[in-house]
Each structure stands twice: as C-alpha cells, then as structure tokens.
Amino acid sequence: MSGVSDPSKPTQPTGGPHSPHHPGGSGRPLPDPGAAPALRADLLAADFTADGCLELLGAVAYTALSRAETVPALRATRGGSPLETLVRLFLLQQAVPLTRARAALGSNATGTSNTGLDRYEAAGWLLRDGDDIRATVDVRPYAGDAGADWWIVSDLGCAVGGAAGVGSAPGVDRADLVLGVGGASTTLAGLTVREPVGSALDLGTGSGVQALHASRHATQVTATDVNPRALHFARLTLALSGAPEPELRQGGLFEPVGDARYDLIVSNPPFVISPAGRFTYRDGGMAGDDLCRELVQRSADHLTEGGYCQLLANWQHTEGQDWRERVTSWLPAGCDAWIVQREVQDVAQYAELWLRDGGDHHADPTAYARHYDAWLDDFERRKVNGVGFGWITLRRSGAEQPSVTAEEWPHPVEQPLGPYIADWFGRQDFLRGHDDAALLAARFTLAPDVVQEQVGLPGAEDPEHVVLRSARGMRRATKVDTVGAGFAGVCDGSLPAGRIIDAIAQLLNEDPVVLRDRTPASIRLLVEQGFLAPVPE
C-alpha cells in the first residue's frame, strides 16, 4: 500500500533528482539516484534479476521469501559468487565481506576513486561496517513488462515479506515506512489497462511500482504520496530500473495535482479500516472506508473522457445494507464501473490480520488486548459486521445511464487481467449502443477459449443443462438452454444474430417471432460476460 491520506498536509513538488540527503523527517539520508545507472549495469552483469535469483535459489527458497522466511535463501548463497553476494547484500540484508562486495560491484575501483563500490558508498546505497559492507535499502529484482528487468527499492526489511522485517530499518519511524512490492501491488499491476496514454497518475505511489509500470505506456507519469520518503524511494525505483523520472508531488488524495486530468489513474491506497491512523503506508486516516469513498467520488473530476481509474479498496459491511449498495453509492455521475469483491473477513479476523501486520502480537499482551478491543469497539459503534476487499475500475464514459456491475468473485482469475477489463468496458459501449433490433442485426464470434460442457445422468438421452466455460480472463461459467448453446456454437461472424435465431427456430419447430423476442437478453448476457465478441461493423 501507499500513502494518500490526510489531504491537509502540504502540497508541493519534491526536491531535485540528485538529493541524496533527503531524509524526509525519518532515518538516515536516502541514496542518490544519480548512481543508479552504474548500479543497474553492475546488477545486470551479475544477473541479479528475477530470473537469475530464481535460478540461483531454486523454487523452494525463492517461494519461501514471500513468506518472510530467509533461511533457505541463506543456505543457497554460501558460495560467494557475485550473484550470491548481491542476494545476501540487497535482498537478505546481510553484511558481506568487503572483498566480495568489491568483486560484485565494480572490481575496478580503488581506495581513492569514486567508481564501483566507493561510488555506491558515497551515494548512500552502501554502508561500511568494519571489514564488511551493508546495504542501506532493500533492492528486490522484479520481472517487468515484456520481459524487462526492474528493481524495487524500499526500506530495509520491507522487500521480503512486507513490513514483517521492520526491525531491519534502523532509525525509521514505523509510520514513515516505505514497503516494497507485495501481493496487492502485483494484483493492481495485473488489473491495470495497459493501453498507450498521454498521462497517468499513480496516487499514493509508495515505492513506485505502479508508476514504473505506467512509464512503459504513458507519455507523462505523475506520482503522489503524503510521505516524502516514499517519493524519494519511487525516484530510486524508476532510476534503478532505467525508467524516465516521473513528476513527483507530495500531498493527500488529489490535492497535489490541482484540477489536472489524466487518461489513467491507478492507486493502491492505504485502505485499511482502523480506529487510528497509525501507519501512513496502510491506514487511511479517515473514519471507516471514507478514504476509498472519497477517492472514487472525486476521480471523475480528474479523468479525461474515456479515462480509467483503477484501485484496490476495502469497504464496510454494515447491518441492514448490502455491500453493493454501499459501494455503488460512491460512484460519480457519467462513469461506467466494474466492482469486484474478492474476499470478506469478519471483524475479528480483520482486526487480527492488521494487528499482526503492526507487530502488536509481539507486544505486551495487555497492550495487544487493548488495541484489539479498540478495533472491535470502533466496528461495533458503526455497526460493521465484516470487511470486503476487492478492486474498483471506473471509466469516464459520459453516459447518461452508465453501466455499473458489482459482483462477488472469489474464484481464480487469469492475470494479467488488464486486457480483459478493457474488453469488458468496450462491450458495455457496444451493448449500450444496440437496442434489440440492432443486436439481432449484429454478427458475433465465439471467444476462442470457450468450451461447452453437458451435465446430466450417464446414459441419459438429453443433458440436464449445458454450461459454457471460459478458460481466460475471469474464467466464468454460465448455464445456457438449447437455443443459447446452439446460437453460441454457430457464431463465427458470418451471419447476423437474427438469421441464426430464425434457423434455430426452424430446427426446433418454434415460432421465430417469439424466439427473436426472448433471445436478445441471453445474447446480451453472453456478450457482457465475454463468451461472445461483436464483429466490428
């Protein structure tokens, strides 16, 4: 998550690109991005990449890192090669002997030159510790778009297992922590529509993951955060990954960008619903789910026509109100929306999850119980009985009657889902622009990944029902009747829908007029869910 809360904080651009002594109010000075190009070259030379680390560590040790378990990786890096040294130094935050560090990072450096290892010390990326060298920040290899090698820079202890290793970040206030890439970050990156755009806004950028992705398809990227340390880390991430520097602005919600509009807004905001805004990187700092509500409501004022806003969110489940009613009430006028709830936790599960995240379970039991009780008191006061997690995608369509879908979908999906989301909104435009008569005049093709399943008793002459199942995108399945199955099966784009229905009516000895009246609703459902694709007129 990243910081977007507290809009009362000052709104201002951050310092210049070469401001290494920019502590942002917490901890030692942060590294200078000016050394990033040379460091990137050394990392590539040693194959300190996502693929290189996976090959070195093996699947078991590599997967264990996502659980904040480092022992398997330490066992796999005892050989002293440049790659093993860099994994220990930057990913596992271990002190490494000076001789090994020098061999891995600029072996041509001398004791007095400002190249290689000495350059990275002077720039604040590394710190001398007797005869050893330590990293001052986490650097995690990250598999970028189209096979690009990227690196995410974050606070020490926050690249592997999130904030679980916060104790590794000396002198940094927990509230100011900048986390690395986690499951939420990769989920949002996979959801984002990756069409070429002129401008993109990463609202609450954190370590810059979303801004880095946006740099590949947006001409201009703006990144905001309430935490000045986060903005510096975002600069480091993009510089080390070889991406153009974004426009960086400090402040909450949309205050840093004034009345500017964007073709794409992405946000992994601090959506945790907590009784007190203790941690900038995760807590919204507003009552309940108000931060997510305000972000959604204000997004339309900052979108260009046809622009997307995509974010992750938590929302309250309150007594006497369906969650769909609550979240759809946030939507601004003139925006199509697709809201997907992926998970629901009861209030006790939710409090325990974030108490563990905050390290409270390691504190005094009395203090833990007090924090737990305060969380449940807050939920009880607002009549909250659960919390939903999911994603929200808005598109500014300008439609008088926008298309709005809010659904529960706890099932596996195919990532990246961005292309499927773009197609979904395109299909809403098609359906909105075609009444039943126009729908019957249109041509359709069956999506190439769709299979048909017939369900019934073994040996029965006819199936009880027919199911169309998609292996792509949301991986949906839907029941269809004989007409729907027959219609979908012959959709190859050559005949208008009405002609196909007339032929089916003749085969089934049904009245074609009646069939034409009742079939468009089924066609609309199959189009909306992606089983059928309209042929461009």
JOQUIRA-V154894 format. One line per field, one symbol per residue. phi: phi as a letter, one per 30 degrees, with the letter a starting at -180 (. if undefined). burial: b if it has 9 or more other C-alpha atoms within 8 Angstrom, else e. A space follows every 50 residues. Layout:
phi: ???
burial: ???
//
This chain:
phi: .bcbdhddddcadddddccdcbdiiaidedddddddeddedddddcidbd dddddddiddddddddcicceeddddbcdidedddddddccchcdbeedd ddddbidddcdcdcbheddddddidbbdbiccbbdcbdbcdbdddhidcb bccbdeicdciiddceddcdicdedcecdddbdddddddddddcdebdbb bccididjedddddddbcdbccbbadcdddddddddeddddicddddcbc lchcedcicdcbdbbbacddcddbdbddbedbcdibdhcddddddddddd dbcddidcbbbcacbdccdibddddddddddddibdbbcbccabcddded ddedddediddcdeeddedddeddddeddddchccabcbabbbcbdcidd bddbbbbcbdddbccdcedddddeddddddddcbddddddddcbbdedcd bccccldeiddbddacbcbccchdhdbbdbdddddddddcdbicbdeddd dddddddchcdddddddcdedddedddedidccdded
burial: bbbbbbbeeebeebeeeeebebbeebbebbbbbebbbebbebbbebbbbb ebbbeebbeebbebbbebbbebbbebbeebebbbbbbbbbbbbbbbbbeb bbbbbbbebeeeeebbbbbbbbbbbbbbeeebbbbbbbbbbbbbeeeebb bbbbbbbbbbbbbbbbeebeebeeebbbbbbeebbbebbbbbbeeebbbb bbbbbbbbbbbbbbbebbebbbbbbbbbbbbbbbbbbbbbbbbeebbbbb bbbbbbeeeeebbbbbbbbbbbbbbebebbbbbbbbbbbebbbbbbbbbb ebbbebbbbbbbbbbbbbeeeebeebbbebbbebbbbbbbbbebbbbeeb bbeebbbebbbeeeeebbeebbebbbebbbeeebbbbbbbbbbbbbbbee ebebebeeeeeebbeebbbebbebbebbebbeebeeeebbbbbbbbbeeb eeebbbeeeeeebebbbbbbeebbbbeeebeeebbbbbeebebebbbbeb bbebbbeeebebeebbeebbebbbebbbbbbbbbbee
//
